[in-house]
Amino acid sequence: MKNGLEWIAEYSESHRNPTNKLLHWICVPAIMWTVIALIWSIPFPQDWQIHPWLNWASLFMAVAMVFYVSFGWKIFSAMLLMAIVMLWFTEWLAASVSIPIWQIALAVFVIAWVGQFIGHHIEGKKPSFFKDVQFLLVGPAWEVNYFFRKIGFIK
């Protein structure tokens, strides 16, 4: 089983072109949010509803956090904070707009994936998740790792 740094190293192999990287900096967080929002929209059994945040999206993110533990406590902490902010934003947006949240998320999802595929076309390499679906979780951690290295928070 790979550890987080091995996942990041392998993900980096198909993310070297500056334009592709820039598109990823925009599209990866957008896709992460859309997945959370789309899962948030799946009806949750009322009998299990003990808190508004107890839903399929929060359960999905809890499972994802188990994966992020292998990236080390700094990246794990950043991913946990990012997940909490995105869950909060989803709840706020769902309460603030009259359009169903899944419709907004679906539109952003499609636009963000178009951006991702344009970036990979420029890069000349297939998206990593074609090799292993777990790379969909690696992308956000790859960005956190890159940022932390840039500011000297990790080596």
C-alpha positions in Angstrom: 0.0 0.0 0.0 1.3 3.4 -1.0 1.9 6.2 1.6 0.8 9.8 0.9 4.2 10.9 -0.4 4.3 8.0 -2.9 0.8 9.0 -4.1 1.9 12.7 -4.5 5.1 11.7 -6.4 3.2 9.5 -8.8 0.5 12.2 -9.3 3.2 14.8 -10.0 4.5 12.8 -13.0 1.5 13.9 -15.0 1.3 17.5 -13.6 4.4 19.3 -14.7 3.2 21.7 -17.4 2.7 25.2 -15.8 -0.7 25.7 -17.6 -1.9 22.3 -16.5 -0.8 23.1 -12.9 -2.6 26.5 -13.0 -5.8 24.8 -14.3 -5.5 22.3 -11.5 -5.1 25.0 -8.9 -8.5 26.3 -10.0 -10.3 23.1 -10.9 -9.3 20.6 -8.3 -10.8 22.6 -5.3 -13.9 23.3 -7.4 -14.3 19.6 -8.2 -13.7 18.7 -4.5 -16.5 21.1 -3.5 -18.8 19.8 -6.2 -18.4 16.2 -5.1 -19.2 17.2 -1.5 -22.2 19.3 -2.7 -23.5 16.5 -4.9 -23.2 13.9 -2.2 -24.8 16.4 0.3 -27.8 16.5 -2.0 -28.5 12.7 -1.6 -31.4 12.3 0.8 -30.2 11.1 4.2 -32.5 8.8 6.3 -34.5 11.0 8.8 -34.1 8.4 11.5 -30.3 8.9 11.4 -30.5 12.7 11.3 -29.2 13.9 14.7 -27.3 16.9 13.3 -27.6 18.9 10.0 -24.0 18.0 9.2 -24.6 14.3 9.6 -25.3 13.3 6.1 -23.7 11.4 3.2 -21.2 14.1 2.4 -19.8 14.3 6.0 -19.6 10.5 6.1 -17.8 10.5 2.8 -15.3 13.1 4.0 -14.8 11.1 7.2 -13.8 8.1 5.2 -11.5 10.3 3.0 -9.8 11.6 6.1 -8.8 8.0 6.9 -7.0 8.0 3.5 -5.4 11.4 4.2 -3.8 10.2 7.4 -1.2 8.5 5.3 -0.1 11.9 4.0 1.2 13.0 7.4 -0.4 15.2 10.1 0.2 18.5 8.4 -1.5 17.6 5.1 -4.2 15.6 7.0 -4.9 18.7 9.1 -5.1 21.0 6.1 -7.4 18.5 4.3 -9.6 18.3 7.4 -9.9 22.1 7.6 -10.6 22.2 3.8 -13.3 19.6 4.2 -15.0 21.5 7.1 -14.9 24.8 5.2 -16.4 23.1 2.1 -19.1 21.4 4.1 -19.9 24.7 5.9 -20.0 26.5 2.5 -22.3 23.8 1.1 -24.7 24.1 4.0 -24.7 27.9 3.8 -25.2 27.9 0.0 -28.0 25.4 0.2 -29.8 27.6 2.7 -29.1 30.9 0.8 -30.2 30.1 -2.7 -33.4 29.0 -4.3 -31.7 26.8 -6.9 -31.1 23.2 -5.7 -27.5 22.8 -4.6 -27.0 19.8 -6.8 -27.8 21.9 -9.9 -25.2 24.5 -9.0 -22.7 21.8 -8.2 -23.3 19.9 -11.4 -22.7 23.0 -13.5 -19.4 23.8 -11.7 -18.5 20.1 -11.9 -18.8 20.0 -15.7 -16.9 23.3 -16.2 -14.1 22.3 -13.8 -13.7 18.9 -15.6 -13.5 20.6 -19.0 -10.7 22.7 -17.5 -9.0 19.6 -16.2 -9.1 17.9 -19.6 -7.8 21.0 -21.3 -4.9 21.0 -18.9 -4.2 17.3 -19.5 -4.4 17.9 -23.3 -1.8 20.6 -23.0 0.3 18.4 -20.7 0.0 15.5 -23.1 -0.8 13.0 -20.4 -4.0 11.3 -19.3 -5.5 12.3 -15.9 -4.1 10.1 -13.1 -7.5 8.8 -12.1 -7.7 6.9 -15.3 -5.0 4.7 -13.8 -6.5 4.6 -10.2 -9.6 6.3 -9.0 -7.9 7.1 -5.7 -6.0 9.8 -7.5 -9.3 11.8 -7.3 -8.5 12.2 -3.6 -4.8 12.7 -4.2 -5.3 15.9 -6.2 -6.3 18.2 -3.3 -3.5 16.8 -1.1 -1.0 17.3 -3.9 -2.0 21.0 -4.0 -1.7 21.3 -0.2 1.7 19.5 -0.3 2.9 21.9 -3.1 1.8 25.0 -1.1 3.3 23.8 2.1 6.6 23.1 0.4 6.6 26.6 -1.2 6.2 28.3 2.2 8.7 26.0 3.9 6.1 24.3 6.2 7.3 20.9 5.0 10.4 19.6 3.2 
